[in-house]
C-alpha cells in the first residue's frame, strides 16, 4: 500500500510539472507541501522557499474590487475549514517583489483513507491580460477618450452618489455645466486636431482648481460638467469665478495665441432638484442663459424653464398637483435659546413635478398668486400641516407648526372660518398653529390685515411677522398689529459677524421686539458663531441651516434625534400654553 501511494504521488508530481497552470498543495495544517514550476513563476518564489510556509506570510491578495483579503478569506483556507471546494475565484495578487497580477483560483479538498481532510490542492491560472482588457473596456465606457475625464454616464453616477450622501448628511451639492464660447471658430480655424488640443488644455486647467472630492467630466463636444459635493451656492459661485479667471490666460494652438471665454450654469441640490438628470438639465438651462446674457455664470431659476413648459401648461400642472397630492411638506425647526427645545417647525411646500422634479416654493408661489391658485394651495398646506401636527401629537410629541400665508390669503374674509374648520377636523389646539406673513403684505392693506389677523388671534392662533426688517413697515402699525413674534430676516443675520451695520440692525430689532412684548426669532443661522452672538444679544429663538435645513418629516425626526435640540413630550409643558415660540 505504501509503495502504491508513493507511486501515485510520483505520478501526480510528474503530471503537475507538465501542466501550464500553477499547482500548490497544502497539508491539513495549512502548510505548503508542494508547488509546481508554474506556481513558482506565478507566485514569484522558488518551491524551496514555498514549502513549509503559510501562504499569507508570503504574498497578499485582494478581491476584484481591490479590497485586501484576510487569511481566513483565502480560497484554500476556506476549503481547509469547510471541506468544500471553492471554484473560479478571481484574486489580485501582490508578490513578494511588489509586482501585481490577477489569478483565477480553484481549490479542492483531498481526503485520506480515514475520511479526514488530508490536503488542499489549488490551481492558479494567470488572468492578468484578461482583467486588464476588461478594465480598459470599463474605463472606455465611462471616460472620455480624448481628455481621459469621466463622461456623462460616470458623472451622473457620481451625482447620484452625492445626492444620497446629501440626504444622509443634510449637506448641499452643486453641479455646474460649462460651455466654451465660440469654440466652433477654433475648429474652423485650426481643424479638429487644434480643437482637440484646446479641449485637452482646458481639461487640465479645470482639474487644477478642483478638490480631490470633486469631479470634472466632459459631457459633450465643448461642454464640461463639474460636480462639487458639500458646496452651497456661495461656494459654487466662487468656483465659477475661478474657472472664468482661469480661462483669461490665452491658449497656444499650433503656435498661435487665442483667447477663450466660457459660460457656466449652476444648479443646486436640494434647491433645484434631487436627481442627476434634473440637476444636469437645469444647470444646462442656466448655462444657456449665461451665454445669452454674457454674464459669465448664472444660477438656475425656475423662470428660466418657463419658455419650455408654457405658463398656462404649468398652471394646469400645479392645479393637478394640488388636486392629486403631488405636493409635499418639508419642515424646518425653530429652537428656543432658553430651553434648547424645538418649539415649532415651519412647514414649507415643495412640488414634485413629474417632469421637472422637486420644485421649491419660491419658483411656483408667484404663479399660484397670479393664476388664482393660491387659495387652493394654501388650503392644501394648512390641511397637510395640521394633519402632521395631529400625527405628532398622537405619537406623544409636542411639535406645533407654522404656515406661510400670502397677501391674497390675508385679504380672504373666509380664512378664519377655513382655519377653524381644519383645526376641528384634526383636533389641533389653535395655539399649535402659527401663521407667518411678511410685513410688506401687512402694509399692502393694513385695514384688512388688522381685521383678519385680529380674528385669528381671537381664535388662539399665533401670528408671526416674517422677513422683518425688509419691508419698511410703520412702527405705528406694528405696535397695533395682533402679532406674537417677529422673525429677523436672514439677510441681516447671515453677515452680522462680519458687518457692523447688520449687527446693529439685529441688536436693535431684538430690543424693539422685546419692548413691544414680542418674541424674536433669527432666521438664517448658518454657523455656531452666529448662534452664540444671538444668544448674547438676548434673541429668543433661531432657525437656519446650522440647526437643520428643511427636511421631509422622516428625515427631520432622524436629524433631531441626532442633534442637541430636544422635542418636547406631550404633558411636559402645561397646555395650551406651548412656550414662547
Secondary structure, DSSP 4 states (H G I P E B T S, - for coil): -HHHHHHHHHHHHHHHHHSSSEEEEEETTS-EEEE-HHHHHHHTS-HHHHTT--GGGT-EEE-TTSPBPPGGGSHHHHHHHH---EEEEEEEEE-TTS-EEEEEEEEEEEE-TTSSEEEEEEEEEE-HHHHHHHHHHHHHHHB-TTT--B-HHHHHHHHHHHHHHHHHHT--EEEEEEEEETHHHHHHHHHHHHHHHHHHHHHHHHHHTS-TT-EEEEEETTEEEEEEET--HHHHHHHHHHHHHHTTS-EEETTEEE--EEEEEEEEETTT-SSHHHHHHHHHHHHHHHHHHT-SEEE--GGGGHHHH-HHHHHHHHHHHHHTT-EEEEEEEEEETTT-EEEEEEEEEEEEETTTEEEEGGGTHHHHHHTT-HHHHHHHHHHHHHHHHHHHHHTTEE-EEEEE--HHHHT-TTHHHHHHHHHHHTT--GGGEEEEEEHHHHHHTHHHHHHHHHHHHHHT-EEEEEEETSS---HHHHHHS--SEEEE-HHHHTTTTT-HHHHHHHHHHHHHHHHTT-EEEE----SHHHHHHHHHTT--EE-STTT---B-HHHHHHHHHTSSPEEEETTSS-SS-----
